[in-house]
Amino acid sequence: MDGNGRWARGRGRPASFGHRQGVRAIKRVLQACEDLGVHALSIYAFSTENWARPRAEVRALMRLFHETMQREIDEMHRRGVRIVVSGRRDELSARMRERIDEAMARTANNTNGVLNVCLNYGGRAEIVDAVRKLVRDGLPAQKVDEEAISSRMYNPELPDPDLIIRTAGEHRVSNFLLWQSAYSEMLVTETLWPDFGEDELKAALAEYALRVRRFGARPAAEIAVG
């Protein structure tokens, strides 16, 4: 969800103002996902690298996350959305962990969609943590395969993403869902995240629908026979 800071600076406001507008964009996009039949939405809220940002911005972000969880949980539950969180939760404050546990427990049985909040998340960190689980489980080397690793990801029940949208013209993967995105389609838009909404999501899905997903294979019609 790139562009919050740039959006705010363009209006002469602090980054925190952009982040709050970014939360509103999440609500718009989540509603659009429900309307368009997208079952699972993962949002990159805060990366393991984001701790290096100015301390005041980090504090403001954490405060915003906590307030948003507290304020929106009733509506998410009413709409039947299940909330899950991916990331290293043990590095968050006790207050934040308590709010996360409450949101996940309360919405655990909802089936109308999934909002996966990637908080203190890093793709490399997730793989490292999965390998640590393999070691703790004492799995022999000959039994380590893709399924063994996938099943030890933060939320292994979630499907791999079909489409990853990168806003604000950014062309980097930025350590996001490295394991799960092996065959995801990528789409880059110049739109800053606070300006992203239903129209932008519809356009992204329309472009995605035109793509041919081969998953490393080649369609039979394209195989040369000689």
C-alpha positions as CSV (number, residue, x, y, z in Angstrom):
1,M,0.0,0.0,0.0
2,D,2.6,2.5,-1.2
3,G,2.2,6.3,-1.5
4,N,0.6,7.3,1.8
5,G,3.6,9.6,2.7
6,R,3.8,11.1,-0.8
7,W,0.0,11.7,-0.8
8,A,0.3,13.5,2.5
9,R,3.4,15.6,1.5
10,G,1.6,16.7,-1.7
11,R,-1.0,18.2,0.5
12,G,1.4,19.8,3.0
13,R,0.5,17.3,5.7
14,P,2.5,14.9,7.8
15,A,2.9,11.2,6.9
16,S,0.5,10.2,9.7
17,F,-2.3,12.0,7.8
18,G,-1.6,9.9,4.7
19,H,-1.6,6.7,6.7
20,R,-5.1,7.6,8.1
21,Q,-6.3,8.1,4.6
22,G,-4.7,4.8,3.7
23,V,-7.0,3.1,6.3
24,R,-10.0,4.5,4.5
25,A,-8.7,3.1,1.3
26,I,-8.5,-0.4,2.9
27,K,-12.2,-0.2,3.8
28,R,-13.1,0.8,0.2
29,V,-11.0,-1.9,-1.3
30,L,-12.3,-4.6,1.1
31,Q,-15.9,-3.6,0.3
32,A,-15.0,-3.7,-3.4
33,C,-13.5,-7.2,-3.0
34,E,-16.8,-8.4,-1.4
35,D,-18.8,-6.9,-4.3
36,L,-16.5,-8.4,-7.0
37,G,-16.2,-11.8,-5.5
38,V,-12.6,-11.6,-4.3
39,H,-12.5,-13.9,-1.2
40,A,-9.1,-13.1,0.3
41,L,-7.3,-9.8,0.6
42,S,-3.8,-9.5,2.1
43,I,-2.5,-6.0,3.0
44,Y,1.1,-5.2,3.7
45,A,0.5,-3.0,6.7
46,F,4.0,-2.9,8.3
47,S,7.1,-4.7,7.3
48,T,10.0,-6.0,9.4
49,E,12.1,-3.2,7.8
50,N,9.7,-0.5,8.7
51,W,11.1,-0.3,12.2
52,A,13.9,1.8,10.7
53,R,11.5,4.6,9.9
54,P,11.5,7.8,12.1
55,R,10.5,6.8,15.6
56,A,7.6,9.3,15.7
57,E,6.1,7.8,12.5
58,V,6.4,4.2,13.8
59,R,4.7,5.2,17.0
60,A,1.9,6.9,15.0
61,L,1.5,3.8,12.8
62,M,1.3,1.5,15.8
63,R,-1.3,3.7,17.5
64,L,-3.3,3.8,14.2
65,F,-3.2,0.0,13.9
66,H,-4.5,-0.4,17.4
67,E,-7.2,2.2,17.0
68,T,-8.3,0.7,13.7
69,M,-8.5,-2.9,15.1
70,Q,-10.6,-1.6,18.0
71,R,-12.9,0.6,15.9
72,E,-13.5,-1.7,12.9
73,I,-13.8,-5.1,14.5
74,D,-17.6,-4.8,15.1
75,E,-18.2,-3.9,11.4
76,M,-15.9,-6.7,10.1
77,H,-17.6,-9.2,12.3
78,R,-21.1,-8.0,11.2
79,R,-20.0,-8.3,7.5
80,G,-18.8,-11.9,8.2
81,V,-15.1,-11.1,7.4
82,R,-12.5,-13.2,9.1
83,I,-9.4,-11.3,10.3
84,V,-6.0,-13.0,10.4
85,V,-2.6,-11.5,11.1
86,S,0.6,-12.6,9.5
87,G,4.0,-11.6,11.0
88,R,6.1,-11.8,14.1
89,R,3.6,-10.9,16.7
90,D,5.9,-11.6,19.6
91,E,7.8,-8.4,18.7
92,L,4.7,-6.2,19.0
93,S,3.5,-4.6,22.3
94,A,1.4,-6.7,24.7
95,R,-1.4,-4.2,24.1
96,M,-1.3,-4.8,20.3
97,R,-1.1,-8.6,20.7
98,E,-4.1,-8.5,22.9
99,R,-6.1,-6.5,20.3
100,I,-5.0,-8.9,17.5
101,D,-5.9,-12.0,19.5
102,E,-9.4,-10.5,20.2
103,A,-10.0,-9.6,16.6
104,M,-8.9,-13.1,15.3
105,A,-10.9,-15.0,18.0
106,R,-14.0,-13.0,17.5
107,T,-14.1,-13.4,13.7
108,A,-12.6,-16.9,13.5
109,N,-15.8,-18.6,12.3
110,N,-16.7,-15.9,9.7
111,T,-16.9,-17.2,6.1
112,N,-17.7,-14.1,4.0
113,G,-14.1,-13.2,3.2
114,V,-10.7,-13.0,4.7
115,L,-8.6,-9.9,5.5
116,N,-5.0,-10.9,6.1
117,V,-3.2,-8.1,7.8
118,C,0.6,-8.5,7.3
119,L,2.0,-6.7,10.4
120,N,5.6,-6.8,11.3
121,Y,5.9,-9.1,8.3
122,G,8.7,-10.0,6.1
123,G,8.8,-12.8,3.4
124,R,12.3,-13.9,4.4
125,A,11.4,-13.8,8.1
126,E,8.4,-16.0,7.4
127,I,10.5,-18.6,5.6
128,V,13.1,-18.5,8.4
129,D,10.3,-19.1,11.0
130,A,8.9,-22.0,8.9
131,V,12.4,-23.6,8.8
132,R,12.7,-23.1,12.6
133,K,9.4,-25.0,13.0
134,L,10.8,-27.8,10.8
135,V,13.8,-28.1,13.1
136,R,11.7,-28.0,16.3
137,D,9.4,-30.6,14.8
138,G,12.4,-32.8,14.2
139,L,11.5,-33.5,10.6
140,P,14.1,-35.6,8.8
141,A,15.8,-33.9,5.8
142,Q,14.4,-36.5,3.4
143,K,10.9,-35.5,4.4
144,V,11.4,-31.7,3.8
145,D,9.4,-30.7,0.8
146,E,7.3,-27.8,-0.4
147,E,4.2,-29.0,1.5
148,A,6.2,-29.3,4.7
149,I,7.4,-25.7,4.4
150,S,4.0,-24.4,3.2
151,S,2.2,-26.0,6.1
152,R,4.4,-24.1,8.5
153,M,3.8,-20.6,7.1
154,Y,2.0,-18.0,9.3
155,N,-1.4,-18.8,7.9
156,P,-1.1,-21.9,5.7
157,E,-4.8,-22.2,5.1
158,L,-4.9,-19.1,3.0
159,P,-4.6,-19.5,-0.8
160,D,-1.5,-18.2,-2.6
161,P,-2.3,-14.8,-4.1
162,D,-3.5,-14.7,-7.7
163,L,-2.7,-11.1,-8.1
164,I,-0.3,-8.7,-6.3
165,I,-1.0,-5.0,-6.9
166,R,1.8,-2.5,-6.3
167,T,0.6,1.1,-5.9
168,A,2.5,4.4,-6.4
169,G,4.5,3.1,-9.3
170,E,6.8,0.9,-7.2
171,H,8.3,-2.1,-9.1
172,R,9.9,-4.0,-6.2
173,V,8.7,-7.2,-4.5
174,S,9.8,-5.6,-1.2
175,N,10.0,-8.9,0.8
176,F,6.2,-9.5,0.5
177,L,4.8,-13.1,0.4
178,L,8.0,-14.4,-1.2
179,W,7.0,-18.1,-0.8
180,Q,3.4,-17.6,-1.7
181,S,3.9,-15.3,-4.7
182,A,6.0,-17.7,-6.8
183,Y,3.4,-17.7,-9.6
184,S,1.3,-14.6,-8.7
185,E,0.6,-12.0,-11.4
186,M,2.1,-8.6,-10.7
187,L,0.4,-5.3,-11.5
188,V,2.0,-1.9,-11.0
189,T,-0.2,1.2,-10.9
190,E,0.9,4.9,-10.5
191,T,-2.1,5.5,-8.2
192,L,-1.1,6.4,-4.7
193,W,-2.7,4.1,-2.1
194,P,-5.0,6.7,-0.5
195,D,-6.6,7.3,-4.0
196,F,-7.1,3.6,-4.7
197,G,-10.6,2.3,-4.7
198,E,-13.3,0.3,-6.5
199,D,-12.6,1.7,-10.0
200,E,-8.9,1.0,-9.7
201,L,-9.5,-2.5,-8.4
202,K,-11.9,-3.2,-11.2
203,A,-9.3,-2.1,-13.7
204,A,-6.7,-4.3,-12.1
205,L,-8.9,-7.3,-12.2
206,A,-9.8,-6.6,-15.8
207,E,-6.2,-6.6,-16.8
208,Y,-5.6,-9.7,-14.8
209,A,-8.4,-11.5,-16.6
210,L,-6.6,-11.0,-19.9
211,R,-3.4,-12.7,-18.7
212,V,-2.5,-16.4,-19.4
213,R,-1.2,-18.1,-16.3
214,R,1.1,-21.0,-17.3
215,F,2.7,-21.8,-13.9
216,G,5.9,-22.7,-15.6
217,A,4.3,-24.9,-18.2
218,R,3.5,-24.2,-21.9
219,P,0.1,-24.7,-23.4
220,A,-0.2,-27.7,-25.7
221,A,-0.9,-25.5,-28.7
222,E,2.5,-23.8,-28.2
223,I,4.6,-26.9,-28.1
224,A,6.6,-27.3,-31.2
225,V,6.6,-30.8,-32.7
226,G,9.4,-31.7,-35.1
